């Protein structure tokens, strides 16, 4: 079942002589439960692609369909609700709310959505993420790896259609990086969670089911790893 | 450093420059206004002291101390305001300055660059602010001079000294320069990489739970409250100034209202039917001619002349009334000392009235010549605010008192003084007698002054009569003239003047507070954009952002208001109770509802505006750029 469809996506930054073509006519689709790595050099357009899929930036042209819905036909309010319900974003620098503790950070998308907190689900995620004994800690009291786990928990709490991770291990040491990747793979297998990971690290990419390579804003290869 | 960095920064950062210049201008203007006002009030005190004592210098009276305290507080608040405004903009640049440091700029170079920037940006704004402040000071003083003209017997003029200008200018510039040094000093303590990565945002180490707040106002309220908690230092001057302004203004206005109402009830209302004019003449004998002329003046309804001489006597216990004997005179007041032979020492004020007035007081037909005002406050069984009186002496007995070595027989009893301004002296036996009878006693007791108490037929004749009476009195050199209606007008004007001073300082403090709120909502906009970018990234809608900001604004604006109301309700209850004033009377006549509502509306409105402008910038930000910012890391 197709969960994501990207059609003729273009993104141009700047004007006139300062124009930069970040993405140039990109098209692909992702099946539900797939683990896709998007790999490319710095400036290749991979982060732009992730932001467009995640609804935080607007394409110059083209369409993105998530669960059959055209993302950019939504207004600002609807886009925010889309980010809240349909996607889970994981950033290189975690983007946790510094004034909220681990549980509050993880459950923030639910609270913003006015949903009742399923404490069993929260506790299960905390166990899986190895954060059961860190529930009341603020982000500043956690290591980088632990912060990234909280950010993964926050992305998974709503069981979104897509989890998008932008260089999720980019700020971590190799041990923590591998732990994070194991967690992402585990969530992909256990919860049948569709996962798109942006990376420039070949070893990270090789852990995915499928690798899409981008260079100069274009897809140069799209292949399965098995 | 200037050419390499600062000149370009100033050129390309017009919004930031405007902000710094506006804050500098406002702070310098208010500092100049406050300093100018203080100087004028100080100069007035010097002049008054010189007029009274003939010596130069100022006596440190409560008023002067109040001026100094208010001036110092206002200056500190303004200095903090400049400091916070600069600190807010400078802290936003630590990241940038870290980059400069990483490419080899020394802390000294950075410090001098920042100070140079501040001087270039603030200098014209501070000079302009100081000049406008002098203008405002002149306008405020003109208003004070005009509105207090009737209350002074000397001329008050606007004065200014260059030292005031220099003082407020130096303070403004010095504070701005110090505020620029602080981030530079911070920078010299942290490694360049840390400055680049962490500089823009303070690390949150502890946050209160705010469980009740979260339960009542939901996730948006909780985020707003926690955000305010984290930024409490930057907000402190703003919130404290607003709280002080609202609290001091409402509390002082309430107190003025209670005291005004109390004066109204205990003085003006009480004496409305007692007297209209009082003429007090030094000496012990009154002029029958003057009395006749006054009584024959058109529109004068009556005139009583009286003087008071003070004496004492011993009252034998068996002459006391049954009620007093039962309670025990010594239980009513310790001023009644038991003397030998079971008698009490008692003060005896004697009211001596002109013959006609005495006859009218006791009744023309009665031939009594000494009347004892035979009541005493039962302080054992009644409160000060609701007094019960009982008879002092036993009226069925023949009362003969030995006063000043002579026996005086009390021929009648009364339960009130003649209709005069004087109140009945507590715990004393007051006697009333006529001038003729007093003269026949041959006492050598002397009164200090004679008082003519006048009533007029119609209040509308007040001004005409006052002029006439003053004309009559021209030939009497040593007299004091009082007009009840003029006193009432003066009292109202004094209250109005006091209210004006309260409004002025409330205005200044509110401005300081609001400017700080604007500084913290707009001056720290980069930090706030990053904060909200995180919320947007997890699905906060623009409406949700508006809810958070609205709750924040509500906390900032309503907290001082609610605290003020919470403190003022019990405070007023105590004051009204002490003054014997009913809450209904206070609410209907003196509660400062309109000024309070206007102040609340101004605070709420401007805080809402500050948050609206900040919110607009936040909601229109480029989310992708805010998210990309690598300083988002913790």
HADDOCK unambig.tbl for C-alpha pairs under 7 A between the chains (distance, minus, plus):
assign (segid A and resid 56 and name CA) (segid B and resid 623 and name CA) 6.61 0.50 0.50
assign (segid A and resid 56 and name CA) (segid B and resid 624 and name CA) 6.27 0.50 0.50
assign (segid A and resid 57 and name CA) (segid B and resid 624 and name CA) 6.23 0.50 0.50
assign (segid A and resid 77 and name CA) (segid B and resid 541 and name CA) 5.24 0.50 0.50
assign (segid A and resid 77 and name CA) (segid B and resid 542 and name CA) 6.28 0.50 0.50
assign (segid A and resid 80 and name CA) (segid B and resid 536 and name CA) 6.82 0.50 0.50
assign (segid A and resid 80 and name CA) (segid B and resid 539 and name CA) 4.55 0.50 0.50
assign (segid A and resid 80 and name CA) (segid B and resid 540 and name CA) 5.82 0.50 0.50
assign (segid A and resid 80 and name CA) (segid B and resid 541 and name CA) 4.94 0.50 0.50
assign (segid A and resid 81 and name CA) (segid B and resid 539 and name CA) 5.62 0.50 0.50
assign (segid A and resid 81 and name CA) (segid B and resid 541 and name CA) 6.71 0.50 0.50
assign (segid A and resid 83 and name CA) (segid B and resid 538 and name CA) 6.27 0.50 0.50
assign (segid A and resid 83 and name CA) (segid B and resid 539 and name CA) 4.81 0.50 0.50
assign (segid A and resid 84 and name CA) (segid B and resid 538 and name CA) 5.56 0.50 0.50
assign (segid A and resid 84 and name CA) (segid B and resid 539 and name CA) 3.96 0.50 0.50
assign (segid A and resid 93 and name CA) (segid B and resid 632 and name CA) 6.47 0.50 0.50
assign (segid A and resid 93 and name CA) (segid B and resid 633 and name CA) 4.93 0.50 0.50
assign (segid A and resid 94 and name CA) (segid B and resid 633 and name CA) 6.91 0.50 0.50
assign (segid A and resid 95 and name CA) (segid B and resid 534 and name CA) 5.79 0.50 0.50
assign (segid A and resid 95 and name CA) (segid B and resid 632 and name CA) 6.27 0.50 0.50
assign (segid A and resid 95 and name CA) (segid B and resid 633 and name CA) 6.79 0.50 0.50
assign (segid A and resid 96 and name CA) (segid B and resid 534 and name CA) 6.99 0.50 0.50
assign (segid A and resid 97 and name CA) (segid B and resid 534 and name CA) 6.74 0.50 0.50
assign (segid A and resid 98 and name CA) (segid B and resid 204 and name CA) 6.00 0.50 0.50
assign (segid A and resid 99 and name CA) (segid B and resid 204 and name CA) 6.53 0.50 0.50
assign (segid A and resid 99 and name CA) (segid B and resid 207 and name CA) 6.17 0.50 0.50
assign (segid A and resid 99 and name CA) (segid B and resid 226 and name CA) 6.29 0.50 0.50
assign (segid A and resid 109 and name CA) (segid B and resid 538 and name CA) 5.96 0.50 0.50
assign (segid A and resid 109 and name CA) (segid B and resid 539 and name CA) 6.51 0.50 0.50
assign (segid A and resid 111 and name CA) (segid B and resid 219 and name CA) 6.37 0.50 0.50
assign (segid A and resid 112 and name CA) (segid B and resid 219 and name CA) 6.91 0.50 0.50
assign (segid A and resid 112 and name CA) (segid B and resid 540 and name CA) 6.57 0.50 0.50
assign (segid A and resid 140 and name CA) (segid B and resid 203 and name CA) 6.62 0.50 0.50
assign (segid A and resid 140 and name CA) (segid B and resid 204 and name CA) 6.34 0.50 0.50
assign (segid A and resid 140 and name CA) (segid B and resid 205 and name CA) 6.21 0.50 0.50
assign (segid A and resid 140 and name CA) (segid B and resid 634 and name CA) 6.31 0.50 0.50
